[in-house]
Amino acid sequence: MQDSPLKLREQITTALNHLDHVLPGQAPILDFVHHNTLHGFQHLPFDEALAEFEALTGICCYLPDARNRDFYRQGRIDDSDLSAAFAQYPNLQTEQIVCALKDKAITRQAIYRIALLFDLQAVSVSQLNWQIEELAALDAVQADVPERIRQRLLADDSHAIRHLWESILIKLGLEQAALHPENMLDLSLEQAENWLAQVQQNINAGATSVATEVAPATHQQMRQQAGAALDELLDQVGGNISLRGFILALSGIDILDAIRSQLIRFCASGLDEGVAAWQLPERSRLGLYAAWRATAQYDANPFCMSYATGNKLSPNCPKTRSTPSSCN
């Protein structure tokens, strides 16, 4: 049984009243816009409001970390700004001393500061081994370390990085990663037999240490954990995350970055209220989606951006916005 027109109208009115708390009330104007687009969240503290807005729209309200690091190097952000930001969060316990050596004390704030100013990315065992063996990571200081720190670090010990790494291994009771494949070619017969015997012993024991990452038990466990993580992520699609968020979690690539400029350009020509120099043809008669679909085949931007399909629409792309399909 279909809903009556009156009931449908009430549903639409209720939905519009709900959206009124989220969407900005300012319509596009020609020269200048001064409006709080987050007015629907202004009952929350600023940080919480931005987090809620990002969870709802997928739009990040902060500049990327790399951009902020550039501003720090330019002097637009300095240490006083970082200290002021830390002071806003007492639970960080920034003044707590983590360790002390002679006359040097390292506080939590010093560690937080390094984590903010430098892109500290986790690496796998294989990646670390590659950097040590092929890129001589233990014989050089990273390029982004400030010159004054570099000079202090190497003033008394030209092999400070290697010695630091060796000290860390000893302190944590770890061993260097497995032999590099090229080094294995130089093993004597006795060394090779001893190495294979050790690997087999670790396999039988189900070991998962750094030195035995080839063990089938470890590999199987990794596959199971990866499968469980993927299933958990898939369950969130359509609920907590969108398809965009799913791809971002898997690859680190934000697909919105590839189409944001085209979306802005198209919406500007379709929702400009008559002020755009290039207006969307027949937008009044067809509506926004149908007008885009009618003109997409003539759009050269996808071809210029090296998209594989160019400006051809997928057969799955719905002809109307109400069709339950997708443009993949």
C-alpha positions in Angstrom: 0.0 0.0 0.0 1.4 3.3 -1.1 1.8 6.2 1.3 -0.7 9.1 0.8 0.6 12.4 -0.6 0.0 14.0 2.7 2.1 11.5 4.6 4.9 11.7 2.1 4.9 15.5 2.5 5.1 15.1 6.3 8.1 12.8 5.8 9.8 15.3 3.6 9.1 18.2 5.9 10.5 16.2 8.9 13.7 15.3 6.9 14.2 19.0 5.9 13.8 20.1 9.5 16.4 17.6 10.5 18.9 18.7 7.7 18.4 22.3 8.8 20.5 21.6 11.9 23.4 20.4 9.8 23.4 22.2 6.4 24.4 25.9 6.2 21.6 28.3 5.8 23.6 30.7 3.6 22.8 30.5 -0.1 25.6 31.2 -2.7 26.3 34.9 -3.2 28.4 36.6 -5.8 31.3 38.3 -4.0 31.7 37.4 -0.4 30.6 34.7 2.0 30.8 35.1 5.8 29.0 32.2 7.4 29.7 29.5 9.9 29.1 26.3 7.9 29.4 24.3 11.2 26.6 26.1 12.9 24.8 22.8 13.4 27.7 21.7 15.6 28.4 24.9 17.6 26.9 23.4 20.7 30.0 21.2 20.9 33.6 22.1 21.9 35.5 23.1 18.8 37.6 19.9 18.5 34.6 17.7 19.0 32.6 19.7 16.5 35.2 19.1 13.8 35.4 15.4 14.6 31.6 15.0 14.4 31.5 17.0 11.1 34.2 14.8 9.6 32.4 11.6 10.8 29.2 12.8 9.1 30.6 14.2 5.8 34.0 12.6 5.4 35.6 16.1 5.1 38.7 16.6 7.1 38.7 20.1 8.7 42.5 20.2 9.3 45.4 20.7 7.0 47.5 17.6 6.3 50.4 16.9 8.7 52.9 17.4 5.9 51.6 20.9 5.3 51.8 21.9 9.0 55.4 20.6 9.0 56.2 22.9 6.1 54.7 25.8 8.0 57.0 24.9 11.0 60.0 25.0 8.7 58.9 28.3 7.3 58.5 29.7 10.8 54.7 30.2 10.6 54.4 27.6 13.4 57.0 27.7 16.1 57.8 25.9 19.4 55.6 28.4 21.4 52.6 27.3 19.3 53.3 23.7 20.1 53.8 24.4 23.8 50.5 26.3 23.9 48.7 23.3 22.1 50.2 20.8 24.6 49.1 23.0 27.5 45.4 22.6 26.4 45.6 18.9 27.2 46.7 18.3 30.8 46.1 14.5 30.4 49.1 14.3 28.1 51.4 14.9 31.2 53.9 16.7 29.0 56.2 17.6 31.9 56.6 14.0 33.1 60.3 12.8 32.7 60.5 9.6 30.7 64.2 9.0 31.2 67.3 10.9 32.4 70.9 10.4 31.4 73.6 12.5 33.2 72.4 16.1 32.9 69.9 15.4 30.2 66.2 14.7 31.0 63.7 13.6 28.3 60.1 14.6 28.9 56.9 13.4 27.3 56.6 16.8 25.6 60.0 16.3 23.8 58.7 13.0 22.5 55.4 14.4 21.4 57.2 17.3 19.7 59.4 14.9 17.6 56.3 12.8 16.7 54.6 16.0 15.4 57.6 17.5 13.5 58.8 14.3 11.8 56.9 11.8 9.7 57.6 8.6 11.8 56.1 5.8 9.7 56.2 2.2 10.9 58.1 -0.2 8.6 57.9 -4.0 8.3 60.8 -6.3 9.1 61.5 -6.7 5.4 61.5 -3.0 4.8 63.8 -2.4 7.7 66.2 -5.1 6.5 66.2 -3.6 3.0 67.0 -0.1 4.4 69.8 -1.4 6.5 71.3 -3.7 3.8 70.7 -1.7 0.7 70.4 1.9 1.8 72.9 1.9 4.6 70.4 3.3 7.0 72.7 2.7 10.0 75.5 4.7 8.5 73.7 7.9 7.8 71.4 10.4 9.6 68.0 11.0 8.0 67.9 14.0 5.7 65.1 15.7 7.7 67.1 15.8 10.9 68.1 19.5 11.6 71.7 20.3 10.9 72.5 21.3 14.5 71.1 18.0 15.8 73.1 16.1 13.2 76.3 17.8 14.2 75.7 17.2 17.9 74.9 13.5 17.2 78.0 12.9 15.1 80.4 15.1 17.0 81.8 12.4 19.2 80.9 9.3 17.3 80.7 9.0 13.5 78.9 5.7 13.8 76.4 6.9 16.4 73.4 5.6 14.5 74.7 2.1 14.2 75.9 2.0 17.9 72.4 3.3 18.9 70.7 0.5 17.0 73.0 -2.1 18.5 72.3 -0.8 22.0 68.5 -0.9 21.3 68.7 -4.6 20.2 70.7 -5.5 23.3 68.4 -3.6 25.6 65.2 -5.2 24.1 66.8 -8.7 23.7 66.3 -8.7 19.9 68.4 -10.1 17.1 69.2 -8.6 13.7 66.8 -9.5 11.0 67.3 -12.7 8.9 70.3 -12.9 6.5 70.1 -10.9 3.3 69.6 -13.2 0.3 72.9 -12.1 -1.3 74.8 -12.8 1.9 73.4 -16.4 1.9 75.3 -17.1 -1.3 78.5 -16.7 0.6 77.7 -19.2 3.3 79.9 -22.3 3.6 78.2 -25.7 3.4 78.4 -26.0 7.2 77.0 -22.6 7.7 74.1 -23.2 5.3 73.3 -26.5 7.0 73.3 -24.9 10.4 71.1 -22.1 9.2 68.6 -24.5 7.6 68.6 -26.6 10.8 67.8 -23.6 12.8 64.9 -22.6 10.5 63.5 -26.1 10.6 63.7 -26.1 14.4 61.8 -22.8 14.6 59.2 -24.1 12.2 58.6 -27.2 14.3 58.3 -25.0 17.4 55.9 -22.6 15.7 58.2 -19.7 16.3 57.3 -16.2 15.2 60.4 -14.3 15.8 62.0 -11.8 13.5 64.6 -14.3 12.4 61.9 -16.9 11.3 59.3 -14.8 9.4 59.4 -17.6 6.7 57.7 -20.1 9.1 54.5 -21.4 7.7 52.8 -21.1 11.1 53.5 -17.4 11.1 52.4 -16.9 7.5 49.1 -18.7 8.2 48.5 -16.7 11.3 49.1 -13.5 9.4 46.7 -14.5 6.6 44.0 -15.3 9.2 44.5 -12.0 11.0 44.4 -10.1 7.7 41.2 -11.9 6.6 39.5 -11.1 9.9 40.6 -7.5 9.7 39.2 -7.3 6.1 35.9 -8.9 7.1 35.6 -6.4 9.9 36.3 -3.5 7.6 33.8 -4.8 5.0 31.1 -5.0 7.7 31.5 -1.2 8.3 31.0 -0.2 4.7 27.6 1.5 4.3 27.4 2.1 8.0 30.4 3.6 9.7 32.5 4.2 6.5 31.8 4.8 2.9 33.4 3.1 -0.2 35.8 6.0 -0.1 36.7 5.3 3.5 37.2 1.6 2.7 39.6 2.3 -0.2 41.4 4.8 2.0 41.9 2.3 4.8 43.2 -0.4 2.4 45.5 1.8 0.2 46.0 5.1 1.9 44.7 6.8 -1.2 41.8 9.2 -0.9 39.7 8.8 -4.1 38.0 12.1 -3.3 41.2 13.9 -4.1 41.0 12.7 -7.7 37.4 13.9 -8.3 37.0 16.8 -5.8 38.1 19.5 -8.3 35.6 18.2 -10.9 32.8 18.0 -8.3 33.4 21.6 -7.3 33.5 22.7 -10.9 30.4 20.9 -11.9 28.4 21.9 -8.8 29.5 25.5 -9.2 28.0 25.6 -12.8 24.9 23.8 -11.7 24.1 25.5 -8.4 25.4 29.0 -9.2 21.9 30.7 -9.4 22.8 32.2 -12.7 26.1 33.8 -12.0 28.5 31.2 -13.5 30.3 32.2 -16.7 29.8 28.6 -18.0 26.5 27.3 -17.0 25.3 23.7 -17.0 23.2 23.1 -20.1 19.5 22.3 -19.5 20.0 22.0 -15.8 16.5 23.5 -15.1 14.8 20.9 -17.3 16.8 17.8 -16.5 18.0 18.4 -12.9 21.5 18.2 -11.5 22.2 14.5 -11.9 20.7 14.1 -15.4 22.3 17.2 -16.6 25.7 15.9 -15.5 25.1 12.5 -17.1 24.1 14.2 -20.4 27.3 16.2 -20.5 29.8 13.7 -19.0 30.6 12.2 -22.3 31.9 15.5 -23.6 34.0 16.2 -20.6 37.7 16.1 -21.5 39.0 16.3 -17.9 39.0 12.5 -17.2 41.0 11.9 -20.4 43.5 14.7 -19.4 43.8 13.1 -16.0 44.7 9.7 -17.6 41.7 7.9 -16.3 41.5 4.4 -17.9 37.9 4.8 -19.0 38.3 8.5 -20.1 34.9 10.1 -20.2 32.9 7.0 -21.0 30.1 6.2 -18.5 29.9 2.7 -17.0 26.9 0.6 -18.2 26.1 0.3 -14.5 25.7 4.1 -14.1 22.0 4.8 -13.4 20.1 6.9 -15.9 18.2 8.6 -13.0 19.4 9.4 -9.5 16.7 7.1 -8.0 17.9 4.0 -9.7 19.5 1.6 -7.1 22.8 1.1 -9.0 26.2 2.6 -9.0 28.7 4.1 -11.4 31.8 1.8 -11.0 
